[in-house]
Amino acid sequence: MLRRSGLALSAGLVVVLALSSSAAPTGEAELVSTQRWSSDHDAFGGISGLDVSADGRRFMAIGDRGIVFAGEFRRDADGRIETIARGRLRRLRDAEGAPLKQQDVDAEGLAWTEGGRAYVSFEGDHRVARLGKDDRTTPLPGPPAFDELQSNSGLEALAVDATGAVYAIPERSGQVTRPFPLWRWDGTAWSVAGRVPRRGGFLPVGADFGPDGRLYLLERVFTGLAFRSRVRRFALTEEGLAEETTLLETAAHVHDNLEGLSVWRDRSGAIRLTMVSDDNFNFLQRTEVVEYRVRP
């Protein structure tokens, strides 16, 4: 969860357009709003990672072309997003301050610790990096297993727990019957903290630890014509993942390519699932901000 303050916002607002679908998702999560998000900036799009503040107003996002920006969700009296104020788009840099090379820019996951430290996961050159001052990224040492990940199916899902430990889940596990490893960085080394069971053809693309301490996992499957999305919730124990619950599963054409997930609690005490779609810079797709609610 994003917990730092003072994010600079642009003066202009990006107006979002409400979308709707007649296909009803399954699960206990209730749709709050679905909005289309657009901008005339050439670098806008391909948004894969999202982190939202504890009050649901401020956010930070990253994209496939190595962009990062902050902004604010401006909401109505019922908590629905009305407009989005977006700050200046910036480029991620390497540890020396130089712009990332083209083969290194594909940022996928974004996560913040309670102490204000940020991490970004990448695919292509599969790694997790600390995001520091001036948008510099400093890679963490990676286990040999990261080098074996498929080129376009890397560390899509990234999350941090209340202790500051970092968790990463690859989009693919290597075999269709093999669970997905839940990698944990404890500050000194990586280990496998658990394994995410496969259910159907869904693949991990986003994750977050909620204010309830549970791990929330966003998954998607491409049907050939459209995307389906699913959110599962787990308890993380010393033995691994437990208490699996499917909160949301959509049919095709309900949402676009949802990839980024941030979890927070609204004023009513309900858990909010805020998600953003990656349009792949494809004019046939769209960038959406989607919110669901899980009542207490």
N, C-alpha and C positions, 0 to 999 in steps of 0.2 A: 504494500500500500504506500502511496505517495504521501509523505507527511512533512515536506518542507513548505515554507511559505514564501511569499514575495515573488511569485512567478510573473514575469513581464508579459503583458498581453498586447496584442495589436489593437489599434483603435477601431478597425473595421470588424464587423461581425460577419461570420459566415452563416447565412440563414439555412436551416435544415428543413427539408420537405418531408412531411409525414407520409409513410407508406403503409399499406395494409395487405393482408392476405386472408383468404377464407379458409385455408388449411389449418386446422387446429393442432398444435403440438401436443404431445403426451408428456406426463410427468406433473409434479406438484408446482413447478415454477409457472407463474402467471405473467403474460406479456404486459409490460407497462407502456412501452413505446418503441417504434421503429422509425428512424429518420434517415433520409439520404443526406450525405455531407459532400459538398463540392467546393472547389476552389479553382481560381484561374492561374495559380502558381504552377509552373512547369514541373517542379519536383514533388508536388502533392500527389499522393496515391501510394499504393502498395503497402498500406499500413498493417503491420503484423503484431506489434506490441503495444499494450496500453496499461497505464497505471493511474488509478483514480484516488483522490484524497479521501480521508475518512468521512467527510461530509458530502461526498459526491459532487463537489463543485469543480475543483481543480484537477487537471490531468496532465500527463506527459505521454507522448506517443513516439514510436519509431517506425521506420519503413525500410523496405527491401533495398532501397538505393542509398542506405546509410544516412538518412535524415533523422533528426530529432527535433521535437518542438513541444512547447508547453501551451496550455490554454485553459479555458474555463467553460463549463457547462452552465448555462443560465436557464433556470427552471421555473415553471409556473407554480401556482399554489399547491398543486397536487404532486409536485416533484417530477413532472415530465420535462424533458429538455425542450426548450423553445428555440434557443440560439446557441451558437458556439463561438466564443472569442478565441482566436488562434494567434499565438505568438509567432515570431519570425522562425522560419525553417532554417536549421543549422546542419552542418555536415559533421558526422562523427570523424574523429581523428585518431591516429595511432598514438603510442605513448610519448613520442617525440614532438607531437603537435602537427604532423603532416597529415593531409587528407588521406583517408584510407584508399588503398589501391582498389581498382575495380573488382578484382577477384575476392576482396575481403569485406565488401560493404554490406552483404546480405544479412541485415539484422532481423531477428525473428522474435525474441522474447525480451521483456523488460520487467525488472522487479526492484523494489526499494525495501531496505531494512527500516526498522523503526528508528534507528539512529541516523537515517538520512543518507545511507550509502546505496548507490545504484549499481545494478549489474545488467549486462546485455548479453544475450546469446546469439550466436551466428551459425549459419550453415554455409556450405562451400568449404571454407577454412573453418572446420567445426571447432568452436571454442566458446568459453564464457569469459567475459572481461568485466573489470570494474570500470564504471563510467565516472570520470573525475572532472576536475576543473577544465574549462574550455573544451568540454566534450571529448576529452582524451580517453582512449580505451586502453587498459592495461590487462592483457590476457592472464588468466589464472593458469597454473600448470595443469595440463590435461592428462587423463589416463590414456594408455595405448588404445583402449576401446573406441575413443573418439575418432581416431584416425581410420577406423574401419567402417564408419558410417557412410551411407550412400551420399553421393555428391549433392543431391537436391533434397535430401531427407535427413537433415541434421537435427540440431537441438532447438526444436520449435517451441517447446513449453518450458518456461522458467518461473520460479517462485522462490520466495524466502519466508521462513517461519519466524515466530516471535523471538527466537534466540539469535537470529541472524544467519542461520545455516542456509545455504543456497541449494536449490533442487532443480535438476534439468531432466527432461524426458525427450528422447529422440522421436522423430515422426515414424520411424520404422524400427522393427526389432530384428530383422534379418530373416525371419521365417513367419509364415502366416499363422502358425500355431504357437509361436513363442510370445510370452508376455513382454511388455515394454519395461525396460529397467528404469527405476527411479534413482537417478544419481544424486548423491548429496556431497557438498563441499562443506567441511566443518572448520575451515580456516587454514588447514594444513594439508589435507589430502581428500581425494574423492573415494567414495564407497557406494555400494548399492544398498539403499535403505529399504527397498521393497520392489515389488514388481506389479505393474498394472495389468490386470487380466484383459485379454481381448474379448470383445463382444461384437460380433459382426465385422463389417469392413471399415469401421471408424478408426481414424488415426489421430493421435494427440497433436494439437496445434497451439494450445494455450493453457496456462495454469495460474492459480493464485491460492494462497492461504487466506481464508476468511477470518473475520474477527472472532469467530467461534473456534478457531484453531484447526478447522477441517481443511483438507486439500480439495480444491475444486478443479476439475479437469475439463477443458473444452476440447471436443473432438469433431472431426468432419469426415464426410465421405463424398466423393464425386461420383455422380451417377452416370456420367457421360454427357449429360445435358444440363445438370444443375447440381447444387450442393445440398446435403443434409447436415444438420448440426446436432450435437448431443453434449450435455453437461452431466458429469458424474461427480459425486462427492464421496470422500473417503476419510476415515480416521487413520492417522498415522501412529502406529504403536512400535514398540521395540522389536516386535516380530515382523513388522511390515504393514501393509495396507489392510484395513478391515472396514466393516460396516459400509460396504458399497451401496450407494443409492443413486439411481438415475433420476435426476431432477427435471431434465428436459430432453426431448427427442423430437426433431422436426421432420416433416416430409420435405421432398424436393420442392424448390421454388418458393419456399417461405422466406428464407433469407439468402443473402449472397454468401461469399466465402469467408465466414466468420473465423478469425484467427486469434485476435487479442481478447483477453479476459481479465477483468478486475472485479474484485468482490468487496463490498462494503455494507454497512448497516444503515438503513434510513431512520428517520425520526420515529417511525411507528414500531421500530424494533425488527422489521423484516430485513432479510438478506437481499441485497441487490446484486444482480449479475449484469455488469456492463460489458458489452462486447463490441468489437469493431471488425469490419470486413476488409480483406485485402482484395483490391480490384485488379491486381496484376497489371495495372496500366493498360487495361483492355477496355475499349469503348463499349463492349457488350456487357461489362460488369459495372458495379457501382460500389462506392464506399458508403457503408451504413454504420450508424451507431444504434445498437439494439440493447434494450434493457428488459430484464425479467425480474420478478419479485418472488421470493420464497418466504411465505408467512411463518412467524414463529409458532 
